[in-house]
């Protein structure tokens, strides 16, 4: 390669790096941001404590509305990876096309459901067959602050899901300092 060719390539490389956001978009496409459910709660916001009725005299507690459970605007448009439990909504045989994702097992089946900012409505790009429908899963996709409502719960977030993987508890503990 001649000296002039090298200089041309070097200038092109610098020009590409100088384009705002191009490097960030390439990195984002490669690795999603791994988040937790706390990342979906605005700073300083805590859900109201639902009254406990041990004798079932008052009926089920009311679910929160999306208006009462604010979202984190900065999460809009981010490609994320989030662990949680799946509540299938749209099934075709064993193929799941959409589901609610919640932070703990049994949410949305017991009343009241979690606050809407702790529920994500996921539409999959391609339907999947769930190996373990009751276990925890990682879901990767593009998150939106668009609200969605189902007969089970309101969701303050929506995701276009790309990948659904079984959550491996052993792998999580191996990653911890002092883990197996």
KEDREN-132689 format. One record per residue (C-alpha): y, x, z; residue in one letter; residue number from 1. Coordinates in steps of 0.25 Angstrom, whole numbers, plus 5000, padded with zeros to 4 digits. Each point is the difference from the previous one (the first is absolute). Layout:
SITE; Y; X; Z; a; NUM
...
//
This chain:
SITE; 5000; 5000; 5000; x; 1
SITE; 5013; 5006; 4996; x; 2
SITE; 5012; 5001; 5010; x; 3
SITE; 5007; 4989; 4993; x; 4
SITE; 4988; 4990; 5000; x; 5
SITE; 4999; 5003; 5015; x; 6
SITE; 5015; 4997; 5003; x; 7
SITE; 4999; 4987; 4992; x; 8
SITE; 4987; 4996; 5008; x; 9
SITE; 5007; 5004; 5013; x; 10
SITE; 5013; 4992; 4997; x; 11
SITE; 4991; 4988; 4996; x; 12
SITE; 4993; 5001; 5013; x; 13
SITE; 5013; 5001; 5008; x; 14
SITE; 5005; 4988; 4992; x; 15
SITE; 4988; 4991; 5004; x; 16
SITE; 5001; 5004; 5015; x; 17
SITE; 5015; 4996; 4999; x; 18
SITE; 4997; 4986; 4996; x; 19
SITE; 5003; 4992; 5012; x; 20
SITE; 4987; 4994; 5006; x; 21
SITE; 4990; 5005; 4990; x; 22
SITE; 4994; 5010; 5009; x; 23
SITE; 4999; 4989; 5011; x; 24
SITE; 4994; 4990; 4991; x; 25
SITE; 4989; 5009; 4995; x; 26
SITE; 4997; 5004; 5015; x; 27
SITE; 5000; 4985; 5003; x; 28
SITE; 4990; 4997; 4989; x; 29
SITE; 4990; 5010; 5005; x; 30
SITE; 5000; 4997; 5015; x; 31
SITE; 5003; 4987; 5007; x; 32
SITE; 5008; 5000; 5013; x; 33
SITE; 4990; 4997; 5011; x; 34
SITE; 5006; 4990; 5010; x; 35
SITE; 4996; 4993; 5012; x; 36
SITE; 5004; 4985; 5004; x; 37
SITE; 5011; 5005; 5009; x; 38
SITE; 5007; 5005; 4987; x; 39
SITE; 5001; 4986; 4996; x; 40
SITE; 5008; 4996; 5012; x; 41
SITE; 5015; 5002; 5000; x; 42
SITE; 5005; 5010; 5011; x; 43
SITE; 5003; 4993; 5013; x; 44
SITE; 4993; 4986; 4996; x; 45
SITE; 4988; 4995; 5008; x; 46
SITE; 4993; 4988; 4997; x; 47
SITE; 5002; 4988; 5011; x; 48
SITE; 4988; 4999; 5009; x; 49
SITE; 4992; 4987; 4997; x; 50
SITE; 4998; 4992; 5013; x; 51
SITE; 4985; 5001; 5005; x; 52
SITE; 4994; 4986; 5002; x; 53
SITE; 4987; 5003; 5007; x; 54
SITE; 4996; 4986; 5001; x; 55
SITE; 5004; 4995; 4986; x; 56
SITE; 5009; 4990; 5006; x; 57
SITE; 5012; 5003; 4990; x; 58
SITE; 4993; 5001; 4987; x; 59
SITE; 5001; 5012; 4991; x; 60
SITE; 5012; 5009; 5001; x; 61
SITE; 5010; 4999; 4988; x; 62
SITE; 4999; 5011; 4989; x; 63
SITE; 5013; 5008; 4998; x; 64
SITE; 5007; 4997; 4987; x; 65
SITE; 5004; 5012; 4990; x; 66
SITE; 5015; 4998; 5004; x; 67
SITE; 4996; 5003; 5015; x; 68
SITE; 4993; 5013; 4996; x; 69
SITE; 5009; 5009; 4993; x; 70
SITE; 4995; 5011; 4990; x; 71
SITE; 5003; 5014; 4998; x; 72
SITE; 5008; 5000; 4987; x; 73
SITE; 4997; 5015; 4998; x; 74
SITE; 4985; 4997; 4998; x; 75
SITE; 5004; 4992; 4987; x; 76
SITE; 4994; 5006; 4988; x; 77
SITE; 4992; 5011; 5007; x; 78
SITE; 4986; 5004; 4997; x; 79
SITE; 4993; 5000; 5013; x; 80
SITE; 4986; 5001; 5006; x; 81
SITE; 4998; 4991; 5012; x; 82
SITE; 4987; 4998; 5009; x; 83
SITE; 4997; 4985; 5004; x; 84
SITE; 4991; 4989; 4999; x; 85
SITE; 4998; 4990; 4988; x; 86
SITE; 5000; 4985; 5000; x; 87
SITE; 4996; 4996; 4986; x; 88
SITE; 5009; 4990; 4993; x; 89
SITE; 4995; 4999; 4985; x; 90
SITE; 4985; 5002; 4998; x; 91
SITE; 4992; 5000; 4988; x; 92
SITE; 4985; 5001; 5005; x; 93
SITE; 5001; 5013; 5007; x; 94
SITE; 5012; 5005; 4993; x; 95
SITE; 5013; 5000; 5008; x; 96
SITE; 5013; 4999; 4992; x; 97
SITE; 5010; 4998; 5012; x; 98
SITE; 5000; 5000; 5015; x; 99
SITE; 5008; 5001; 5012; x; 100
SITE; 5000; 5013; 5007; x; 101
SITE; 5002; 5000; 5015; x; 102
SITE; 5000; 5011; 5011; x; 103
SITE; 4989; 4995; 5008; x; 104
SITE; 4986; 4993; 4999; x; 105
SITE; 5001; 4985; 5001; x; 106
SITE; 5015; 4998; 4997; x; 107
SITE; 5003; 4988; 4991; x; 108
SITE; 4987; 4993; 5005; x; 109
SITE; 5005; 4999; 5014; x; 110
SITE; 5013; 4993; 5003; x; 111
SITE; 5011; 5004; 5000; x; 112
SITE; 4999; 5010; 4988; x; 113
SITE; 5008; 5013; 5002; x; 114
SITE; 5015; 5000; 4997; x; 115
SITE; 5002; 5000; 4985; x; 116
SITE; 5005; 5014; 5000; x; 117
SITE; 4986; 5004; 5004; x; 118
SITE; 4993; 4993; 4989; x; 119
SITE; 5000; 5005; 4985; x; 120
SITE; 4995; 4991; 4989; x; 121
SITE; 4993; 5009; 4990; x; 122
SITE; 4997; 4997; 4985; x; 123
SITE; 4990; 5010; 4994; x; 124
SITE; 5002; 5006; 4987; x; 125
SITE; 4985; 4999; 4998; x; 126
SITE; 4991; 4991; 5008; x; 127
SITE; 4991; 5007; 5010; x; 128
SITE; 4987; 4997; 5007; x; 129
SITE; 5001; 5003; 5014; x; 130
SITE; 4989; 5009; 5006; x; 131
SITE; 5003; 4996; 5014; x; 132
SITE; 5009; 4988; 5000; x; 133
SITE; 5002; 5000; 5016; x; 134
SITE; 5003; 5014; 5001; x; 135
SITE; 5013; 5008; 5000; x; 136
SITE; 5005; 5005; 4986; x; 137
SITE; 5010; 5009; 4994; x; 138
SITE; 5009; 4993; 4990; x; 139
SITE; 5009; 5008; 4990; x; 140
SITE; 5010; 4993; 4992; x; 141
SITE; 5015; 4997; 4997; x; 142
SITE; 5006; 4993; 5012; x; 143
SITE; 5011; 4989; 4998; x; 144
SITE; 5009; 4993; 5010; x; 145
SITE; 4997; 4987; 4992; x; 146
SITE; 4995; 4989; 5010; x; 147
SITE; 4987; 4992; 4997; x; 148
SITE; 4994; 4988; 5007; x; 149
SITE; 4986; 4995; 5000; x; 150
SITE; 4993; 4990; 5008; x; 151
SITE; 4995; 5010; 5010; x; 152
SITE; 5013; 5008; 5003; x; 153
SITE; 5014; 5004; 4994; x; 154
SITE; 5001; 5014; 4996; x; 155
SITE; 5014; 5007; 5000; x; 156
SITE; 4994; 5011; 4991; x; 157
SITE; 4993; 5000; 4986; x; 158
SITE; 4992; 5011; 4994; x; 159
SITE; 4994; 5003; 4986; x; 160
SITE; 4987; 5006; 5005; x; 161
SITE; 4994; 5012; 4992; x; 162
SITE; 4989; 5005; 5009; x; 163
SITE; 4992; 4994; 5011; x; 164
SITE; 4991; 5009; 5008; x; 165
SITE; 4992; 4998; 5013; x; 166
SITE; 5007; 5006; 5012; x; 167
SITE; 4992; 5012; 5005; x; 168
SITE; 5002; 5001; 5015; x; 169
SITE; 4992; 5013; 5001; x; 170
SITE; 5009; 5007; 4989; x; 171
SITE; 5012; 4995; 5008; x; 172
SITE; 4995; 5006; 5013; x; 173
SITE; 4996; 5013; 4993; x; 174
SITE; 5015; 5001; 4995; x; 175
SITE; 5005; 5000; 5014; x; 176
SITE; 5003; 5013; 5008; x; 177
SITE; 4987; 5003; 5008; x; 178
SITE; 4992; 4990; 4992; x; 179
SITE; 4986; 5001; 4996; x; 180
//
